[in-house]
Amino acid sequence: QVKLVESGGGWVQSGGSLRLSCAASGSIFSINCMGWHRQAPGQQRNLVATISRGTITNYADSVKGRFTISRDNAKNTVDLQMNSLKLEDTAVYYCNYFNFFTGRDYWGQGTQVTVSS
């Protein structure tokens, strides 16, 4: 089992910045991918950004150039720096851990990000 604990969500004005953090604990497999997804009200959960243990990153087109994902393999943490936030970034953000060996996904409880004008 893997437990993910997120922090850092909140309210911010359009154009502002927030930083999300996620700490993973439990049965951490060395070959894994961590990332962030988000879900706005009435919409499906969508990928925001992912980062492999070797720090290969992938971003949704809508956040490229504004968000930066990073991780600390020693601490099993992943962060998401969000700059130039827009109203459409408002959503619940979920931390994700994917174990390549078992093919299993794990999710955090979610943290709300609200961007207002």
C-alpha positions as CSV (number, residue, x, y, z in Angstrom):
1,Q,0.0,0.0,0.0
2,V,1.0,3.6,-0.7
3,K,-0.3,6.6,1.2
4,L,-0.3,10.0,-0.4
5,V,-0.7,13.2,1.6
6,E,-1.2,16.5,-0.2
7,S,-0.8,20.0,1.0
8,G,-0.6,23.6,-0.3
9,G,-4.0,24.1,-1.9
10,G,-6.0,27.3,-1.3
11,W,-7.4,30.4,-2.8
12,V,-5.5,32.8,-5.0
13,Q,-6.3,35.6,-7.4
14,S,-5.9,35.2,-11.1
15,G,-2.2,35.6,-12.1
16,G,-1.0,34.5,-8.7
17,S,1.0,31.4,-7.6
18,L,0.5,28.4,-5.5
19,R,2.7,25.4,-4.7
20,L,1.3,22.0,-4.0
21,S,3.2,19.2,-2.2
22,C,2.6,15.5,-1.9
23,A,4.4,13.0,0.3
24,A,4.3,9.3,-0.4
25,S,4.8,6.6,2.2
26,G,4.5,2.9,2.4
27,S,5.5,0.3,-0.1
28,I,7.4,2.6,-2.5
29,F,8.7,0.7,-5.6
30,S,11.9,2.1,-7.2
31,I,10.4,2.3,-10.7
32,N,7.4,4.6,-10.4
33,C,5.9,7.7,-11.7
34,M,4.3,10.5,-9.7
35,G,2.1,13.3,-10.8
36,W,-0.9,15.6,-10.4
37,H,-4.3,15.4,-11.8
38,R,-7.2,17.7,-11.4
39,Q,-11.0,17.6,-11.4
40,A,-13.3,20.5,-11.8
41,P,-17.0,20.3,-10.8
42,G,-18.9,18.3,-13.3
43,Q,-15.8,17.3,-15.3
44,Q,-13.6,14.2,-15.4
45,R,-10.3,14.0,-13.8
46,N,-7.5,15.1,-16.1
47,L,-3.8,14.8,-16.1
48,V,-1.9,18.0,-15.1
49,A,1.7,16.8,-15.0
50,T,3.8,13.7,-14.3
51,I,7.4,13.1,-13.5
52,S,9.3,9.8,-13.5
53,R,11.8,8.8,-11.0
54,G,14.4,9.7,-13.6
55,T,12.8,13.2,-13.7
56,I,11.3,12.9,-17.2
57,T,8.3,15.2,-17.2
58,N,5.0,15.5,-19.0
59,Y,2.6,18.3,-18.9
60,A,-0.9,19.0,-20.1
61,D,-0.9,21.6,-22.9
62,S,-3.1,23.9,-20.8
63,V,-0.4,24.3,-18.1
64,K,2.8,24.2,-20.1
65,G,5.0,27.2,-19.4
66,R,3.1,28.0,-16.2
67,F,3.4,24.9,-14.0
68,T,6.5,23.0,-13.0
69,I,6.6,19.6,-11.4
70,S,9.5,18.4,-9.4
71,R,10.3,15.5,-7.1
72,D,12.7,14.5,-4.4
73,N,13.4,10.8,-4.7
74,A,15.1,10.5,-1.3
75,K,12.0,11.9,0.4
76,N,9.4,10.4,-1.9
77,T,7.8,13.8,-2.5
78,V,6.5,15.6,-5.5
79,D,5.7,19.2,-5.8
80,L,3.7,21.3,-8.3
81,Q,4.6,25.0,-8.7
82,M,1.7,26.8,-10.3
83,N,2.3,30.3,-11.7
84,S,0.2,32.6,-13.7
85,L,-2.9,30.9,-12.4
86,K,-6.1,31.3,-14.4
87,L,-9.8,30.9,-13.4
88,E,-9.9,27.6,-15.4
89,D,-7.2,26.1,-13.1
90,T,-9.8,26.0,-10.3
91,A,-10.3,22.3,-9.4
92,V,-9.5,19.7,-6.8
93,Y,-5.9,18.6,-7.4
94,Y,-5.0,15.0,-6.7
95,C,-1.6,13.5,-6.2
96,N,-0.9,10.3,-8.0
97,Y,1.6,7.5,-7.7
98,F,1.9,4.8,-10.3
99,N,3.8,1.5,-9.6
100,F,5.2,0.2,-12.9
101,F,5.7,-3.3,-11.5
102,T,2.2,-3.9,-10.4
103,G,0.4,-1.4,-12.7
104,R,-1.5,0.0,-9.8
105,D,-2.4,3.6,-9.2
106,Y,-2.7,5.3,-5.8
107,W,-4.4,8.6,-5.2
108,G,-4.3,11.3,-2.5
109,Q,-7.4,12.7,-0.9
110,G,-7.3,15.8,-3.0
111,T,-6.6,19.5,-2.3
112,Q,-8.8,22.4,-3.5
113,V,-7.3,25.1,-5.6
114,T,-9.6,28.1,-6.2
115,V,-8.6,30.9,-8.6
116,S,-10.7,34.1,-8.5
117,S,-10.8,37.2,-10.5
